[in-house]
Amino acid sequence: MSNTFPAAAKVMTFIVTRDRAAAKKFYGETLGFTQTGEDEFAVVFDLNGTMLRISTVKDQKPPAHTVLGWEVPDIVAAARALKAKGVKFNIYEGFGQDELGIWTAPGSSNKVAWFLDPDGNNLSLTQFA
Protein backbone atom coordinates (compact mmCIF):
# COMPACT_ATOMS: atom_id res chain seq x y z
CA MET A 1 0.00 0.00 0.00
CA SER A 2 1.30 3.43 -0.95
CA ASN A 3 1.65 6.18 1.64
CA THR A 4 1.98 8.97 -0.91
CA PHE A 5 -0.55 11.65 -1.63
CA PRO A 6 -2.85 10.65 -4.50
CA ALA A 7 -1.29 11.95 -7.73
CA ALA A 8 -4.71 12.48 -9.30
CA ALA A 9 -6.06 14.57 -6.40
CA LYS A 10 -7.40 17.88 -7.72
CA VAL A 11 -6.61 21.15 -5.95
CA MET A 12 -9.46 23.22 -4.53
CA THR A 13 -9.37 26.39 -2.53
CA PHE A 14 -11.51 28.07 0.11
CA ILE A 15 -12.40 31.64 1.03
CA VAL A 16 -14.81 32.86 3.66
CA THR A 17 -17.27 35.73 3.41
CA ARG A 18 -19.57 37.70 5.68
CA ASP A 19 -21.84 38.56 2.74
CA ARG A 20 -22.42 35.70 0.33
CA ALA A 21 -24.44 37.82 -2.12
CA ALA A 22 -21.62 40.36 -2.45
CA ALA A 23 -19.03 37.59 -2.85
CA LYS A 24 -21.14 35.86 -5.53
CA LYS A 25 -21.45 39.10 -7.47
CA PHE A 26 -17.72 39.88 -7.20
CA TYR A 27 -16.39 36.43 -8.16
CA GLY A 28 -19.11 35.83 -10.76
CA GLU A 29 -19.70 39.23 -12.36
CA THR A 30 -16.59 41.29 -11.63
CA LEU A 31 -13.99 38.54 -12.00
CA GLY A 32 -16.09 36.56 -14.48
CA PHE A 33 -15.90 33.04 -13.02
CA THR A 34 -18.67 30.52 -13.53
CA GLN A 35 -20.73 29.54 -10.51
CA THR A 36 -21.03 25.74 -10.52
CA GLY A 37 -23.06 25.17 -7.38
CA GLU A 38 -24.41 26.42 -4.10
CA ASP A 39 -25.69 24.77 -0.96
CA GLU A 40 -26.12 25.67 2.68
CA PHE A 41 -22.35 25.44 3.22
CA ALA A 42 -20.83 27.31 0.28
CA VAL A 43 -21.19 28.88 -3.13
CA VAL A 44 -18.87 27.19 -5.62
CA PHE A 45 -17.02 28.68 -8.59
CA ASP A 46 -14.83 27.17 -11.29
CA LEU A 47 -11.56 29.10 -11.37
CA ASN A 48 -10.34 27.77 -14.71
CA GLY A 49 -10.34 24.17 -13.48
CA THR A 50 -9.81 24.80 -9.78
CA MET A 51 -12.80 24.70 -7.46
CA LEU A 52 -13.30 27.72 -5.19
CA ARG A 53 -15.68 27.23 -2.26
CA ILE A 54 -16.81 30.44 -0.58
CA SER A 55 -18.30 29.74 2.83
CA THR A 56 -20.24 32.21 4.94
CA VAL A 57 -18.70 33.01 8.32
CA LYS A 58 -20.58 35.71 10.20
CA ASP A 59 -17.53 37.21 11.95
CA GLN A 60 -15.01 36.63 9.17
CA LYS A 61 -11.83 38.68 9.48
CA PRO A 62 -9.57 38.68 6.43
CA PRO A 63 -5.92 37.69 6.86
CA ALA A 64 -3.26 40.27 6.01
CA HIS A 65 -1.58 38.02 3.45
CA THR A 66 -2.63 37.10 -0.08
CA VAL A 67 -5.13 34.24 -0.03
CA LEU A 68 -5.64 33.68 -3.75
CA GLY A 69 -3.81 34.78 -6.87
CA TRP A 70 -3.71 34.32 -10.61
CA GLU A 71 -0.74 34.08 -12.95
CA VAL A 72 -1.48 36.23 -15.99
CA PRO A 73 0.46 36.66 -19.24
CA ASP A 74 -0.06 40.45 -19.36
CA ILE A 75 -0.50 42.07 -15.95
CA VAL A 76 -1.05 45.55 -17.36
CA ALA A 77 -3.95 44.37 -19.54
CA ALA A 78 -5.43 42.30 -16.69
CA ALA A 79 -5.16 45.19 -14.20
CA ARG A 80 -6.73 47.63 -16.67
CA ALA A 81 -9.61 45.22 -17.38
CA LEU A 82 -10.32 44.79 -13.65
CA LYS A 83 -9.95 48.50 -12.99
CA ALA A 84 -12.56 49.15 -15.70
CA LYS A 85 -14.91 46.88 -13.70
CA GLY A 86 -14.37 48.94 -10.54
CA VAL A 87 -11.57 46.97 -8.88
CA LYS A 88 -9.18 49.15 -6.89
CA PHE A 89 -5.61 47.95 -6.59
CA ASN A 90 -3.79 48.25 -3.28
CA ILE A 91 -0.92 50.71 -3.06
CA TYR A 92 1.59 49.89 -0.34
CA GLU A 93 3.79 52.70 0.92
CA GLY A 94 7.42 52.25 -0.01
CA PHE A 95 6.84 49.52 -2.60
CA GLY A 96 7.30 51.83 -5.59
CA GLN A 97 4.30 50.51 -7.51
CA ASP A 98 3.28 52.12 -10.78
CA GLU A 99 0.05 54.06 -11.40
CA LEU A 100 -1.93 50.80 -11.81
CA GLY A 101 -0.59 49.43 -8.53
CA ILE A 102 1.83 47.01 -10.19
CA TRP A 103 5.00 46.22 -8.25
CA THR A 104 8.15 44.86 -9.88
CA ALA A 105 10.04 42.51 -7.57
CA PRO A 106 13.60 43.70 -6.87
CA GLY A 107 16.22 41.82 -8.85
CA SER A 108 13.72 40.39 -11.34
CA SER A 109 11.11 41.32 -13.90
CA ASN A 110 8.30 39.54 -12.03
CA LYS A 111 5.31 41.81 -11.42
CA VAL A 112 2.51 41.65 -8.84
CA ALA A 113 -0.64 43.69 -8.24
CA TRP A 114 -2.90 43.21 -5.22
CA PHE A 115 -6.60 43.91 -4.74
CA LEU A 116 -9.32 43.06 -2.22
CA ASP A 117 -12.58 41.20 -2.57
CA PRO A 118 -15.67 42.64 -0.82
CA ASP A 119 -14.66 40.95 2.47
CA GLY A 120 -11.12 42.30 2.41
CA ASN A 121 -9.51 39.03 1.31
CA ASN A 122 -6.25 39.97 -0.41
CA LEU A 123 -6.06 38.69 -4.00
CA SER A 124 -3.29 39.13 -6.55
CA LEU A 125 -2.29 39.09 -10.18
CA THR A 126 1.25 37.97 -11.02
CA GLN A 127 3.20 38.05 -14.24
CA PHE A 128 6.38 35.99 -14.13
CA ALA A 129 9.10 37.14 -16.49
C-alpha positions as CSV (number, residue, x, y, z in Angstrom):
1,M,0.0,0.0,0.0
2,S,1.3,3.4,-0.9
3,N,1.7,6.2,1.6
4,T,2.0,9.0,-0.9
5,F,-0.6,11.6,-1.6
6,P,-2.9,10.6,-4.5
7,A,-1.3,12.0,-7.7
8,A,-4.7,12.5,-9.3
9,A,-6.1,14.6,-6.4
10,K,-7.4,17.9,-7.7
11,V,-6.6,21.1,-5.9
12,M,-9.5,23.2,-4.5
13,T,-9.4,26.4,-2.5
14,F,-11.5,28.1,0.1
15,I,-12.4,31.6,1.0
16,V,-14.8,32.9,3.7
17,T,-17.3,35.7,3.4
18,R,-19.6,37.7,5.7
19,D,-21.8,38.6,2.7
20,R,-22.4,35.7,0.3
21,A,-24.4,37.8,-2.1
22,A,-21.6,40.4,-2.4
23,A,-19.0,37.6,-2.8
24,K,-21.1,35.9,-5.5
25,K,-21.4,39.1,-7.5
26,F,-17.7,39.9,-7.2
27,Y,-16.4,36.4,-8.2
28,G,-19.1,35.8,-10.8
29,E,-19.7,39.2,-12.4
30,T,-16.6,41.3,-11.6
31,L,-14.0,38.5,-12.0
32,G,-16.1,36.6,-14.5
33,F,-15.9,33.0,-13.0
34,T,-18.7,30.5,-13.5
35,Q,-20.7,29.5,-10.5
36,T,-21.0,25.7,-10.5
37,G,-23.1,25.2,-7.4
38,E,-24.4,26.4,-4.1
39,D,-25.7,24.8,-1.0
40,E,-26.1,25.7,2.7
41,F,-22.4,25.4,3.2
42,A,-20.8,27.3,0.3
43,V,-21.2,28.9,-3.1
44,V,-18.9,27.2,-5.6
45,F,-17.0,28.7,-8.6
46,D,-14.8,27.2,-11.3
47,L,-11.6,29.1,-11.4
48,N,-10.3,27.8,-14.7
49,G,-10.3,24.2,-13.5
50,T,-9.8,24.8,-9.8
51,M,-12.8,24.7,-7.5
52,L,-13.3,27.7,-5.2
53,R,-15.7,27.2,-2.3
54,I,-16.8,30.4,-0.6
55,S,-18.3,29.7,2.8
56,T,-20.2,32.2,4.9
57,V,-18.7,33.0,8.3
58,K,-20.6,35.7,10.2
59,D,-17.5,37.2,12.0
60,Q,-15.0,36.6,9.2
61,K,-11.8,38.7,9.5
62,P,-9.6,38.7,6.4
63,P,-5.9,37.7,6.9
64,A,-3.3,40.3,6.0
65,H,-1.6,38.0,3.4
66,T,-2.6,37.1,-0.1
67,V,-5.1,34.2,0.0
68,L,-5.6,33.7,-3.8
69,G,-3.8,34.8,-6.9
70,W,-3.7,34.3,-10.6
71,E,-0.7,34.1,-12.9
72,V,-1.5,36.2,-16.0
73,P,0.5,36.7,-19.2
74,D,-0.1,40.5,-19.4
75,I,-0.5,42.1,-15.9
76,V,-1.1,45.6,-17.4
77,A,-4.0,44.4,-19.5
78,A,-5.4,42.3,-16.7
79,A,-5.2,45.2,-14.2
80,R,-6.7,47.6,-16.7
81,A,-9.6,45.2,-17.4
82,L,-10.3,44.8,-13.7
83,K,-9.9,48.5,-13.0
84,A,-12.6,49.1,-15.7
85,K,-14.9,46.9,-13.7
86,G,-14.4,48.9,-10.5
87,V,-11.6,47.0,-8.9
88,K,-9.2,49.1,-6.9
89,F,-5.6,48.0,-6.6
90,N,-3.8,48.3,-3.3
91,I,-0.9,50.7,-3.1
92,Y,1.6,49.9,-0.3
93,E,3.8,52.7,0.9
94,G,7.4,52.3,0.0
95,F,6.8,49.5,-2.6
96,G,7.3,51.8,-5.6
97,Q,4.3,50.5,-7.5
98,D,3.3,52.1,-10.8
99,E,0.0,54.1,-11.4
100,L,-1.9,50.8,-11.8
101,G,-0.6,49.4,-8.5
102,I,1.8,47.0,-10.2
103,W,5.0,46.2,-8.2
104,T,8.2,44.9,-9.9
105,A,10.0,42.5,-7.6
106,P,13.6,43.7,-6.9
107,G,16.2,41.8,-8.9
108,S,13.7,40.4,-11.3
109,S,11.1,41.3,-13.9
110,N,8.3,39.5,-12.0
111,K,5.3,41.8,-11.4
112,V,2.5,41.7,-8.8
113,A,-0.6,43.7,-8.2
114,W,-2.9,43.2,-5.2
115,F,-6.6,43.9,-4.7
116,L,-9.3,43.1,-2.2
117,D,-12.6,41.2,-2.6
118,P,-15.7,42.6,-0.8
119,D,-14.7,40.9,2.5
120,G,-11.1,42.3,2.4
121,N,-9.5,39.0,1.3
122,N,-6.3,40.0,-0.4
123,L,-6.1,38.7,-4.0
124,S,-3.3,39.1,-6.5
125,L,-2.3,39.1,-10.2
126,T,1.2,38.0,-11.0
127,Q,3.2,38.1,-14.2
128,F,6.4,36.0,-14.1
129,A,9.1,37.1,-16.5
